[in-house]
């Protein structure tokens, strides 16, 4: 009799993400270093000089600090929050898995408004929870309302709600009053507030005072905004009692020495981030205007990335990839008619628009092409 895995793995969807699929690139006979990647929502510019300098001084002959103590201390100073309210992880996805392992029981109701990042559902299902996925009313118009979500919370009484804010992939961004209202509606339920893309919002507000208002875990990335996706780094913020519970399920040495050192460096790189964001928003404005000229209407987004409805997202992704450009086909988000674009440098954006313009002139962007 064969050895069978846990039944939670039956029909579990493997996450689909942006970024290069190197086996696909190899099969197409393409060179990965020549692909311009518009599919990932990361800072496209080289890391800050402080990061590069910090990586030259690595001591890799000893285990990393399991507590990430120095990095937690620096984050604490930056945010004005006690280190006991901070847990550092190897990216936000690891933190999502830790939360599910620590707090979800078999049969718990977990509510996930979408379209949104697929790893919330995967983590909840691995824990044996029952997942309720709902759609944000108005997500295609950019006028998302929280009323329907509140009604569903009252009806389902979920153990937890995952909320991505700003949301990936739509880019909508809820305000303080809406999050506070949701927390009050949840009562004893847990709100996991994913702020991985917070630094890309033009006018962000601070959710930190809400930590004492209820059961809230805020998770943030330290790699997307600073161009360090290959290192994997993020952190969770919550009350001390919640952080203590998460530490119980945290792997020893979960954050490697390179990521910890890079994290310390980026916390001293505010000017680098400001310069990068100015260029990213300039590129976004260019892309939105040029796509409109082509005849497409990008959806409103309060962050740098945005969705575009196209005649055939899957075939467009494939056609662009063969020409050296990668865009995100949003079928895995439940949005098969959309691609997601994240701006790169103006030079790269101009190259993408030139290719799309030529494809349009040849009729290759028409329905069914």
N, C-alpha and C positions, 0 to 999 in steps of 0.2 A: 504494500500500500504506500503510495507516495506521501511524502511529508507535505502537509498543507499549511499555508500561512493563516494568520488571523482572518476571520471572515470580514473584518472591516476593509481588508484590501480587495475584496471582490468588487469589481466594477469601479474601483477608485480611479478617478481621472488623473493622469500624469499632467502636471502643470506645463502650460505652454507660455513661454516668455519671449520678450524681445531679445535682441542680440544675435550674434552669428551662431548658426548651427554648423559646426565645422565639418560634420559628415556630409551635410547638404552641399556646402561650398566645394568640398573635394569631389563629390559626385558630378558637379557641374563643371569641373575643371577650372575653377576660379581660384584666385589668390586672396586669402582672407585679409591680408594687410592692404589690399587695394579696394576693399569694399567701403563705401561711405555709409555709415550706419545711422539712419534716421529712426530706427525702431526702438531704441532705448532712451528713456527720459532722463539722461544724465548730462552733466556738464561735459561738453564735447572738447574742451580745451585741456592742454597738458596740465598736470597737477602743479600746485604752487611750489616755488623753489625750496621753501622750508621742508616740504614733504620729501623732495628728492634728497636734500641734505640729511634728513633724519634716517632715511633708508640706507645711507652709506655707513651709519654707525651701529648697525644691528649686531646684537650678541645672540647668535643662534645656537650656541652650545649649551644653553640652559633653558629650562622650562619657562614659559611666560608666567606672569603674575595672574593667578587664577581669579583674583578679585578685580583686576584692572585698576588697582588702587590709585595710581597717579593720574590716570585718565579720568576716573570718576571724580577725583578732587578738582581737576581742571574744569570738567563739565559743571560741577557744583559751583565753582566760582563764577563761571560764565552765566549760569542761569539763576544764581541766588537761591539754590535749593540744596538741602542737606545731602551729603553723599549716600546716606542710608536710604534715600529715595531714588537712587539711580542704580540700574543694572546694565552693564555693557554686554552686547551680544555680537556674534559673528553675522552681522546683517539683521535686518528687521524680520526676515523670514524665520530665522532661528528663534527669535523672540516670540513670534506668533505660535510656533510649535510648542515652546515652553509654556505659554499661557494655556493652550489647550490641554497639555499634559497635566498641568497643575490644577486646573479649575473645572474641566469638563468631565461629567460623568456619562455613563452609557444612558442614552435616551434623553439627555438634556436637549432642550430646544435652543438652537443658535440661529439668530436672525442676521441675515446679510443682505443689505440693500445694494443693488447693482444697476447697471453693469459695473464690475469691480474686479480687483485683483483676485485670481483664483486660489491663492494659497490659504486664504481664510477657510474656505470650504474644505479643502484637503485636510487641513489641520484638525478641524472639527470632526470630520468623518473618521479620521484615524483614531480619535478619542472615543468613537462610538456614539457621538452625539447625533441628534436629528437636526438636519439643516433646513431652514426655510429661507429660500432666496426670493426676494421681491425686486420689482423694478421701481426706480425712482420715476414718479410721474413727471413728465415734462423734460426728461433728460435730453431729448433730441432738440429741444428749443432753447436750452440753457436756463430755463426758469424753474429749477427744481424747488418743490415745496415739501416741507417735512411733515405736513399734516397726515398724509397717508401712512407714513412710517409710525407715527405716534399711535394711530388707530390699530395698526398691526401689533405693536408692542402691548397695548392694552388687551388685545384679543389673545395673543400667544403666550404672554408672560414669559419671555425667553430668559434663559440663564445668562445669556450674553448677546451683545450686538457688536458686530465689527463695522466700524465706520471709517472710511478712507477720506481724509479731509486735508488738502484738496483731493478730490477723487481721481483715481486712475481707472479708466482712461478718459473720462469726460471733461475733467478740469474744473467741475463746479466746486464751490467753496462755501461751506455753511458758516454762519456767524456765531458769536458768543451766545446770544439769546436762544438760538435754535439748539445748540448743544446742551445748554443748561436745562432747557425744557425737556429734551430727550432724557437726560439723566434723572430728572424728577419723575418722569413717566416710568422709567425702568425700576425705580425704587431700589430693591436689593440686588437687581441684576447688574452684571458687569458691562461697562462700555469700554471697548478697545478702540482707542482713537489713533488711527495711523496717520501721522503727520510727516511721512517720508519726503514729501515734496513741498513742505512748508516754506523753505527758503526761496522757492521759485514763485511764490505769490507776491504780487506787488505791494499789497497792503495787508500783511498778516496781523492777526491778533494773538495774544498770549493765552493759552489754555491752562497754564500752570496753576493759577488760583483755583481752578475747578477740582484739583486733586483731592482737596479736603471735603468736597461737596457730596461725595458718594464713592461707589466702587468704580474707579476710573484708572485705566492704564494707558498712558500716552507712549507711542513708539515713534522714534525718529531715526532717520538714516544719517550717516556721516560720510557716505560715499557718493551718492548721486549728485549732490551740490558741489562737491570738491573734486569730482572726476577720479574717484578711487574704487570703482565698482569691482575691480579685480581683487581687492583686499578684503572685502566683506566686513562691515563695521556699522553698528547702530546701538541705540540704547533705549531702555524703558524707564519711564518716570511714573511713580505711584507712591501711595502711602507706604510707610516703613513695613507694616504688617504684610502688605501684598508683595513687596520686594523680597522679604524674608522667605515667603512661600516659593517665589520663582527661583530663588537661590537653591532651594532644595532639589529642584529638577534640572538645574544648570549643569552642563558637563564641566568637569575640571579642565582648566586650560583652554576654554572655549574660544578665546580671542588670541590669535598668534602675536608674536612680538612685533612683526612688521605693521600689522594693523594698529596695535596700541601706540607705536611710535608715530605713525602717520596721523592718528587721531589727535595726539598732542600737538602736532605741527599745524593741523588745519584750524585748531582753536586759536591760533595766532595769525591766521591768514585772512582776516576780514577784508582787507583791501583787494586781495586776489578775488574773493567771492564777488565783491561789488563790481569789479571790472568785468568779470565773466558774465554776470547777470545783465549788465548793460548791453554787451555784445549779443547775448542770447535773445533778449527782447527785441533788439534791432533786427536780428535774423527772423524772428517770428513775424514781425510786422511785414517784412519783405515777402515771406512765404505766403501769408494770408492774402496780401494784395495780389500777388502773382497767380495764385490758385484761383482767385476770383476772376482774374482776366482770362484764365483758361476756361472758366465756366463752372467751377466748383465753388461751393459755399462752406468753408470750415465752420464747425459748430463753435459757439461762444465758449471760451475757456478762460478761467482766471489764473491759469498757470501757463508755463511755456509750451507744453505739448497740447495737441488738439486733435479732434476727430474730423475726418473728411469723408462724406458719402460719395462713393464712386460706383460706376456701372458694374464692375466685377473685381472685387478686392483681391481675391485669390490669384486670378490671372495677372492682375496689375503687379502684385508683389513679385510674381515669378518673372514677368517681363523686365521689371526694373532691376531685379537681382542679376539677371544675365548681363545687364549693362553696368553693373558695379554699384547699385544703390539698393539698400535694404530698408523697407518700410514695414510697419507692423500690420499684418492682416488681423482684424479684430474678431474673427470667428470664435476664438476661445473665450472672449468676453460675452459671447451671445449677440454680437453685432456684426454679422457676416457681410453687411453692405458697406462697412467702413474700414478705412485704414487710419492708423494713428501716426502722426508725425511729430518728431521732436527736433527743434532747430539745431543746426550745426553752425559753422562759421558762414559768413556771408558768401565767401567764395564757393563753399560746398553747396549752399542753398541755390546759388545761381546755376551751378552745374545740374542740379536736380531739375530746376525749372526749365532749363534748356532742353533736357531730354524729354520732359513731359510735353513741352511745346512741339517738338518734332514729332512725337507720337500722336499728338492731336492733329497735326497737319496731315499725317498719313492715315487718319481715321482709326488709329489703334486704341483710342480711349473710348470708343463708342460702345454701346451696350452689346455684350456678347463677344467682344474682341478677344 
